[in-house]
Amino acid sequence: MGEFDQLYREVILDHYKNPRGHGAIPDADAHAEGQNPLCGDEVSIYVSFGDDGDTIDDVKFEGRGCAISQAATSMLMEIVKGRSATEIAALPKEELLDEIGIPLTPVRLKCAILGLGVLKVALHRAKGTPLPEEWSTLADELEFLGND
Amino acid sequence: MAVTAQPKLDSQRIRADFAYLEELRGGKPVAFLDSAASTQKPRQVLDALRGFYEHSYANVHRGVYQLAERATAGYEGAREKVRAFVNAPSTREIVFTRSATEGINLVAYAWGLANLGPGDLVVVTELEHHSNFVPWQYIARRTGATFRMIQTDGAGELQLDALDSIAREGNVKVVANNLVSNSLGTVNPVEHLTAWAHEQGAIMVVDAAQAAPHMPLDVQALGCDFLAISAHKMCGPSGVGALWGRAELLDAMEPFNLGGHMIRSVRYEDTTWGQLPYKFEAGTQPIAEAFAFGAAVDYISAIGLDAIEQHEHELVAYAMERLAEVEGISIYGPPPDRRAGIVSFNLENVHPHDVSQVLDWENVAIRGGHHCTQPLMKRLGVAATCRASFYVYSIPDEVDRLVAGLQKAKQAFA
């Protein structure tokens, strides 16, 4: 495999070109947006909960940025839909990184986990789920913007 | 500008001075097209740095032993070289700093805090690097002054017709502008802005970090009041820069950093400040780096700034012509004759980070990002751009490799 195929494997390009769960949810129960000031990646995530108030019934994202940031957020939409907010608040980033399945340099790692950080902040704000230090540090670094 | 014809710059010969350009990666040299961020360093400058540390190094302006005298002579000799480089009237007006950023902060704090207040206007432009934007925004807020920005038109040129309406808003006290935009390469009308600033009774602060490597500088011809440059953008070491300021302004200013060497006398009751330029050089300076800065001035002056300007102009014109062949490309900024050796662009539907990554695999190094000019990016309606920038060692073949790499990136993300 060449370097290109290693980093931009077909599934990533597919998610980048045909993002899953792309769009906004009007009157979402949880929402946050964030950006990576270093490279200008932007991601905005909308969540609506089921009747139990915990199950992620629907989740959508909007954003612009590099292939890694947008594809990773698209993959994240598939990972989290139907799972509980409590569970996702505690989701280790490794689960997403495994799904992405490519080696990432520290700079690109930030692109890859931007969406997950935004989602965790959205859940934290809406449900008061814990935001472990790792993510609150990220939140400081990545600059998460207002709730709505 | 120069009356005598300069010999044309021989970039192939110059390339032999730069070790990195001889390095091969996967059998190929890397096309280093990020000189606007920082240039590579020639052996002549590195030899000067090493030689100074080995044979002339001691702290300056202190010891009476021979080595200290030699160090002082080297350090002050570099100051004279920088003075001549910007055509300043006196070495008293040349302050060594850590960087152009520190030079601008020095003016913003030491002049701004004492001279700005409510009703005053601090005017910057949309083309500024954050280093000539944020300090003024901050000092304006600290002092209650109003912060205003001259916007750009679609071609990356300053909209000077807005000056009259800005002047009506209050007392314009500071105008800050870069002579060359680090993002678009635009050569800005600093003489015009200086004349306007002086009509308003304002000082003119010029960020020449990106201009100094590219074109002859003459603070007396520009007519400005302060001008900041940085060694690392002109073949010198990082960690050192210089600020030129009018002696009468510098004399009237309070110090910026306080400590050793910047004093005349220190008593428990009171301390008095030293003479220019030492009043602004507290603590041990980057002595050897300043010396090597002088060597960098020698190096690019020997090539000739007129020749460098012409070389960069030819390369950027060629690059813009070749880049225009790439389908779906947007090129930002003015035509080649209005810019230095910098070109910013975007490929449709491919993020600059992805473009830079693919180009890196093709051994082409460019910058993808906002180039510390977020207000400008907002104006362009983008989060980031790709930027290729050229210097004395850049050659047309590297432009061809850039274009070939872009075709590859386009194909991959199509």
Interface residues (C-beta under 8 A of the other chain):
Chain A: G2 E3 F4 L7 Y8 L13 Y16 K17 L38 C39 G40 D41 E42 R64 G65 C66 A67 I68 R108 C111
Chain B: V350 H351 P352 H353 D354 Q357 V358 W361 G368 G369 H370 M377 V382 A383 A384 A412 F413
